[in-house]
Amino acid sequence: MQKSTLLFLLVLLSAAAYFIGRRRSLQVAGGTVRSLHSLPNYYGYFAALWCGIPALLVLFLWTAFENSIVIQLVVSALPEELSSVSPDRLGLLINDIRNVASGVVASETDPAIEAAANHYLELKEMSNRLLSLLAISVAITGAAYARQRISKEHRARNHVEKSVTIFLIACSTIAIFTTIGILLSVLFESIRFFQEVPITEFLFGLDWSPQMAIREDQVGSSGAFGAVPLFVGTLLISLIAMFVAVPIGLLSAIYLSEYAGSRFRATAKPLLEILAGIPTVVYGFFAALVVAPFVRDLGGRLGLDVSSESALAAGLVMGIMIIPFVSSLSDDFINAVPQSLRDGAYALGATQSETIRQVIIPAALPGIVGGILLAVSRAIGETMIVVMAAGLTANLTANPLAAVTTVTTQIVTLLVGDQEFDSPKTLAAFALGLVLFLATLALNIVALHVVRKYREQYE
């Protein structure tokens, strides 16, 4: 039985256990539900949990260790001349066995590898059978145990709620440890990079050219890892985008929540939020084919030297892209301000504009700042628009009409293709990612300070 089929069968068994547990509770109650400690549904949930969770744990643990055990058994059955090779050669051999087992057969295949592939398939089939038998047995046993536990005094609701609490804690823990894992993985690779390139050169260097020479006489390669041009380019494009997105997004949110009628709001807000669902590659095409030529032609008419790929074009399109992040979140938080605050301001003689500026905006400031932060993070992490509209040239300039690049674009460029993870060129991507993470963290700390300082407290 395939694992997907087994999973579906376990879901069906859990659903059956729910109805069995619920019916058992009604039988125990003798038709008087009030004599039960918990509602009948909780007894059904209790039986379903005992049926599903142990079986799912068996399925998860079996799947986690199955592949390594099967590979060890296959390797132990190989001939001596194949099983005693180096670890690198053994890895290639295992890959060949898997390819043959999956049907990818070369023109000439070693008979020993074919025999190992057949052994591999036999072990996988046996593993699936044993797993199916064990998981179904555990599910039935758990359902029977839960049914036996059901009584009038049984605290089914407490057990179910405790299980839900444990599940929520586990989800939170997974999210936390995932974040820690991402940070540590980037940190360790960055430390390897800084062991080869001084951190002062990386943070304060003014030249970025990570082309490492493979041999001493190679021409056209250098090893300059000064990331200042990347930071300046990221900041320049993000600032242009925020100059577009924040005023338009915030003012549109104020209009939709305070001035617009219900019919116009019901139509305009979904249309505005459609901008958030457009793929970034579409924005990139729009920037490269429409905005960038328009900016270049307009600059030429004004006598300005505008590059065919400019920070201004990328920033304008990026600003349009992140308008919904500012507008939608700001609109939601402005609408969340209690109506009593508006009524109180009007009762004191304030006009609508004064009420918005002095009451509503201060009350909704945390949400507005959160929306702006989300928009800034989105702008900093954007790659496709920059690649197609701003280019890949690392120029140290504050001129928005020149071609620049960003940190995320260089991370993608450094990791594309067949790269050696021991070279400074590839490890530089992790150092850039670490700096980007720290910059975002600092931005969040500053925003939190602003929110705490200017937030209005209401009873």
C-alpha positions in Angstrom: 0.0 0.0 0.0 1.3 3.4 -1.0 1.9 5.9 1.8 -0.7 8.4 0.3 -3.3 5.6 0.3 -2.4 4.6 3.8 -2.7 8.2 5.0 -6.2 8.5 3.4 -7.2 5.2 5.1 -6.0 6.5 8.5 -8.2 9.6 8.0 -11.2 7.4 7.3 -10.5 5.3 10.3 -10.2 8.4 12.5 -13.5 9.6 11.1 -15.1 6.2 11.9 -13.6 6.4 15.4 -15.2 9.8 15.9 -18.7 8.4 15.2 -18.0 5.3 17.3 -16.9 7.3 20.3 -19.8 9.7 20.0 -22.3 6.8 19.8 -20.6 5.1 22.7 -21.0 8.2 24.9 -24.7 8.3 24.1 -25.1 4.7 25.0 -23.3 5.3 28.3 -25.5 8.3 29.0 -28.6 6.3 28.4 -30.2 9.0 26.5 -29.5 11.7 29.1 -26.7 13.9 27.8 -26.6 16.0 30.9 -25.2 13.0 32.9 -22.0 13.1 30.8 -19.1 15.2 31.9 -18.5 16.5 28.3 -20.6 16.9 25.2 -20.9 13.8 23.0 -18.8 15.4 20.3 -15.8 15.6 22.6 -16.0 11.8 23.2 -15.9 11.4 19.4 -12.9 13.7 19.1 -11.2 11.8 21.9 -11.6 8.5 20.1 -10.5 10.1 16.8 -7.3 11.4 18.4 -6.4 8.1 19.9 -7.0 6.4 16.6 -5.2 8.9 14.4 -2.3 10.4 16.3 -0.4 7.2 17.3 -0.8 5.9 13.7 0.4 9.1 12.2 3.4 9.1 14.6 4.2 5.6 13.4 3.9 6.7 9.8 6.1 9.7 10.3 8.9 7.9 12.2 8.8 5.0 9.7 9.1 7.3 6.8 11.9 9.3 8.5 14.1 6.2 9.0 12.9 3.9 6.2 15.2 5.1 3.5 18.5 5.0 5.5 17.7 1.5 6.8 16.8 0.2 3.3 20.0 1.7 1.8 22.1 0.1 4.6 20.6 -3.3 3.9 21.1 -2.9 0.2 24.8 -1.9 0.6 25.5 -4.7 3.1 24.2 -7.2 0.4 26.6 -5.8 -2.3 29.7 -7.7 -3.4 32.9 -6.9 -1.5 34.4 -4.9 -4.3 31.5 -2.6 -4.5 30.6 -2.1 -0.8 34.2 -1.3 0.2 34.7 1.7 -2.1 35.2 5.3 -0.9 32.2 7.2 0.6 32.0 9.5 -2.5 32.0 6.5 -4.9 29.5 4.8 -2.7 27.1 7.7 -2.9 27.3 7.6 -6.7 26.7 3.9 -6.6 23.6 4.3 -4.4 22.3 6.9 -6.9 22.8 4.5 -9.7 20.9 1.8 -7.8 18.0 4.2 -7.2 18.0 5.3 -10.9 17.8 1.7 -12.1 15.1 0.9 -9.5 13.0 3.9 -10.7 13.3 2.8 -14.4 16.1 5.1 -15.5 18.3 2.4 -17.1 21.5 3.1 -19.0 22.5 1.2 -22.2 24.9 -1.0 -20.2 24.1 -1.8 -16.6 26.3 -3.8 -14.2 24.4 -7.0 -13.2 25.4 -6.4 -9.6 23.7 -3.0 -9.7 20.6 -4.5 -11.3 20.5 -7.1 -8.6 20.9 -4.4 -5.9 18.1 -2.4 -7.6 15.8 -5.4 -7.5 16.7 -6.0 -3.8 16.0 -2.3 -3.2 12.5 -2.6 -4.7 11.8 -5.8 -2.7 12.8 -4.1 0.6 10.7 -1.0 -0.2 7.7 -3.2 -1.0 8.2 -5.2 2.2 8.6 -1.9 4.1 5.3 -0.6 2.8 3.4 -3.7 3.7 4.8 -3.8 7.2 4.1 -0.1 7.6 0.5 -0.5 6.5 -0.1 -3.4 8.8 1.5 -1.7 11.8 -0.2 1.7 11.3 -3.7 0.1 10.8 -3.2 -2.1 13.8 -2.1 0.9 16.0 -5.1 2.9 14.7 -7.6 0.1 15.5 -6.0 -0.5 18.9 -6.1 3.2 19.8 -9.8 3.5 18.8 -10.6 0.4 20.9 -8.8 1.8 23.9 -10.5 5.1 23.6 -13.9 3.4 23.3 -13.2 1.4 26.5 -12.2 4.6 28.4 -15.5 6.4 27.6 -17.7 6.7 30.7 -20.0 9.3 32.3 -17.1 10.7 34.5 -14.5 10.7 31.7 -13.2 14.2 31.1 -13.1 14.0 27.3 -13.2 17.7 26.8 -10.2 18.3 29.0 -8.2 15.7 27.1 -9.2 17.1 23.7 -8.4 20.7 24.7 -5.1 19.6 26.1 -4.2 17.8 22.9 -5.1 20.9 20.9 -2.9 23.1 23.2 0.0 20.7 22.7 -0.5 20.8 19.0 -0.5 24.6 18.9 2.6 24.7 21.1 4.3 22.2 18.7 3.5 24.4 15.7 4.9 27.5 17.4 8.0 25.6 18.4 8.5 24.4 14.8 8.2 28.0 13.6 10.7 29.2 16.2 13.3 26.4 15.5 12.9 26.9 11.8 13.8 30.6 12.2 16.8 29.6 14.4 17.9 27.0 11.9 17.8 29.5 9.0 19.8 32.0 11.0 22.4 29.4 12.1 22.8 28.0 8.6 23.4 31.5 7.1 25.7 32.4 10.1 28.0 29.4 9.8 28.5 29.9 6.0 29.1 33.6 6.6 31.8 32.8 9.1 33.5 30.6 6.5 33.4 33.5 4.1 34.8 36.0 6.6 37.7 33.6 7.3 38.8 34.2 3.7 37.6 37.8 3.2 38.1 40.4 5.9 34.8 41.6 7.3 36.0 45.2 7.0 36.6 44.8 3.3 33.1 43.3 2.9 31.3 46.0 4.9 33.2 49.0 3.8 34.8 48.1 0.5 33.6 50.2 -2.5 34.3 47.6 -5.3 32.1 44.6 -6.0 33.6 42.1 -8.5 33.3 38.5 -7.1 34.8 36.8 -10.1 37.4 34.5 -8.6 40.3 33.2 -10.8 40.5 29.5 -11.3 44.1 29.6 -12.4 46.8 32.2 -11.9 47.0 33.4 -15.6 43.2 33.8 -16.0 42.2 37.1 -17.5 39.1 39.1 -16.6 38.6 37.9 -13.0 39.1 39.6 -9.7 38.2 39.1 -6.1 36.7 42.4 -4.9 34.0 41.8 -2.3 33.2 45.4 -1.2 29.4 45.3 -0.7 28.7 49.0 -0.2 27.5 49.4 -3.9 25.0 46.7 -3.3 23.7 48.3 0.0 23.5 51.7 -1.7 21.6 50.2 -4.7 19.2 48.4 -2.4 18.5 51.5 -0.3 18.1 53.7 -3.4 15.5 51.5 -5.1 13.7 50.8 -1.8 13.5 54.5 -1.1 12.1 55.3 -4.5 9.5 52.5 -4.1 8.5 53.8 -0.7 8.1 57.4 -2.0 5.6 55.9 -4.4 3.8 53.4 -2.2 3.5 55.1 1.2 1.7 58.3 0.1 -0.5 56.6 -2.4 -1.3 53.6 -0.2 -1.9 55.6 3.0 -4.1 58.2 1.3 -6.1 55.6 -0.6 -6.7 53.8 2.7 -7.9 57.0 4.4 -10.2 57.7 1.5 -11.6 54.2 1.3 -12.2 54.0 5.1 -13.4 57.5 5.9 -14.7 59.2 2.7 -15.8 56.6 0.2 -19.2 55.1 0.0 -19.9 51.5 0.7 -20.6 50.6 -2.9 -17.4 52.3 -4.2 -15.3 50.8 -1.4 -16.7 47.3 -2.1 -15.5 47.7 -5.7 -12.3 49.7 -5.3 -10.6 47.7 -2.5 -10.6 44.3 -4.3 -9.4 46.0 -7.5 -6.5 47.6 -5.5 -5.6 44.3 -3.8 -5.4 42.6 -7.2 -2.0 44.4 -7.6 -0.6 42.1 -4.8 -1.6 39.0 -6.7 0.2 39.8 -9.9 3.4 37.8 -10.3 6.6 39.8 -10.0 7.9 38.6 -13.3 4.9 40.4 -14.9 5.9 43.6 -13.1 9.4 42.9 -14.4 8.2 42.7 -18.0 6.2 45.9 -17.5 9.2 47.7 -16.0 11.5 46.5 -18.8 9.2 47.1 -21.8 7.2 50.1 -20.7 8.5 52.1 -17.7 12.2 51.9 -18.5 11.9 53.1 -22.1 9.5 55.8 -21.0 11.9 57.1 -18.3 14.8 56.9 -20.8 12.9 58.8 -23.5 11.5 61.4 -21.0 15.0 62.0 -19.7 16.4 62.4 -23.2 13.8 65.0 -24.0 14.8 66.9 -20.8 18.5 66.6 -21.7 19.3 64.1 -19.0 21.5 61.1 -19.4 19.3 58.1 -18.4 20.5 54.6 -18.5 18.4 52.0 -20.3 18.3 50.2 -17.0 17.8 52.6 -14.1 17.0 52.6 -10.4 14.2 55.0 -11.1 12.3 52.6 -13.4 12.7 49.7 -11.0 11.7 51.8 -8.0 8.6 53.2 -9.7 7.3 49.7 -10.6 8.2 48.2 -7.3 6.3 51.1 -5.6 3.2 50.2 -7.6 3.6 46.6 -6.6 3.7 47.2 -2.9 0.9 49.8 -2.7 -1.6 47.1 -1.6 0.6 46.1 1.3 0.4 49.7 2.7 -3.2 50.4 1.6 -4.9 47.2 2.6 -3.4 46.8 6.1 -3.7 50.5 6.8 -7.4 50.4 5.8 -8.0 47.4 8.1 -6.5 49.1 11.1 -8.2 52.4 10.4 -11.5 50.6 10.3 -10.7 48.9 13.5 -10.5 52.2 15.4 -13.7 52.4 17.6 -16.5 54.5 16.3 -16.8 56.1 19.7 -13.5 57.9 19.2 -14.9 59.5 16.0 -18.1 60.4 17.8 -16.2 62.0 20.7 -14.1 64.1 18.4 -17.1 65.3 16.4 -18.9 66.1 19.7 -16.0 68.3 20.7 -16.3 70.2 17.4 -13.5 68.6 15.4 -13.9 68.5 11.6 -13.5 65.2 9.7 -10.0 66.0 8.6 -9.0 67.0 12.2 -10.5 63.8 13.5 -8.5 61.7 11.0 -5.2 63.5 11.7 -5.5 63.8 15.5 -7.5 60.8 16.6 -7.8 58.0 14.0 -4.2 58.0 12.6 -2.6 58.0 16.1 -4.9 55.2 17.2 -4.2 53.1 14.0 -0.5 54.0 14.0 0.8 50.5 15.0 -1.1 48.9 12.1 0.0 51.5 9.7 3.6 51.2 10.7 3.3 47.4 10.4 1.9 47.7 6.9 4.8 50.1 5.9 7.3 47.7 7.4 5.8 44.8 5.4 6.0 46.9 2.3 9.7 47.8 3.0 10.6 44.2 3.6 8.8 43.3 0.3 10.8 46.0 -1.5 14.1 44.9 0.0 13.5 41.3 -0.9 12.4 41.9 -4.5 14.6 40.4 -7.2 12.9 40.0 -10.5 12.0 43.6 -11.1 15.5 44.7 -10.3 17.0 42.1 -12.7 14.8 43.1 -15.6 14.7 46.9 -15.0 17.8 48.0 -13.0 20.4 45.5 -14.3 23.2 43.6 -12.6 25.8 46.4 -12.5 27.1 47.2 -9.0 27.5 50.9 -9.2 28.2 53.1 -6.2 26.0 56.0 -7.0 23.0 57.9 -5.6 21.8 58.9 -9.1 18.4 57.2 -9.7 18.9 57.5 -13.4 21.9 55.1 -13.4 21.9 51.4 -13.5 22.4 49.7 -10.0 21.8 46.3 -8.5 20.6 45.1 -5.1 21.6 42.5 -2.5 19.0 40.0 -3.4 19.8 40.1 -7.1 23.5 39.4 -6.4 22.5 36.5 -4.0 20.7 34.9 -6.9 23.5 35.6 -9.4 26.1 34.1 -7.1 24.1 30.9 -6.5 23.0 30.3 -10.1 24.7 27.5 -12.0 27.3 24.9 -10.9 29.1 26.6 -8.1 31.6 25.3 -5.5 30.4 26.1 -2.0 34.0 26.3 -0.8 34.8 29.4 -2.9 34.4 33.0 -1.6 32.3 33.8 -4.6 29.5 31.4 -3.4 29.9 32.0 0.3 29.5 35.8 -0.3 25.8 35.1 -1.0 25.4 33.9 2.6 27.2 36.9 4.0 24.9 39.2 2.0 21.9 37.3 3.4 23.2 37.7 6.9 23.6 41.5 6.5 20.2 41.7 5.0 18.7 39.8 7.9 20.4 42.1 10.4 19.3 45.2 8.6 15.7 44.0 8.6 16.0 43.2 12.3 17.3 46.7 13.0 14.4 48.1 11.0 11.9 46.2 13.1 13.5 47.5 16.3 13.3 51.1 15.1 9.7 50.6 14.1 8.8 49.1 17.5 10.4 52.1 19.2 8.3 54.5 17.0 5.1 52.6 17.7 5.7 52.6 21.5 6.5 56.3 21.5 3.6 57.6 19.5 0.9 55.0 20.1 -2.2 56.3 21.8 -3.6 54.2 24.7 -7.4 54.0 25.1 -9.4 52.3 27.8 
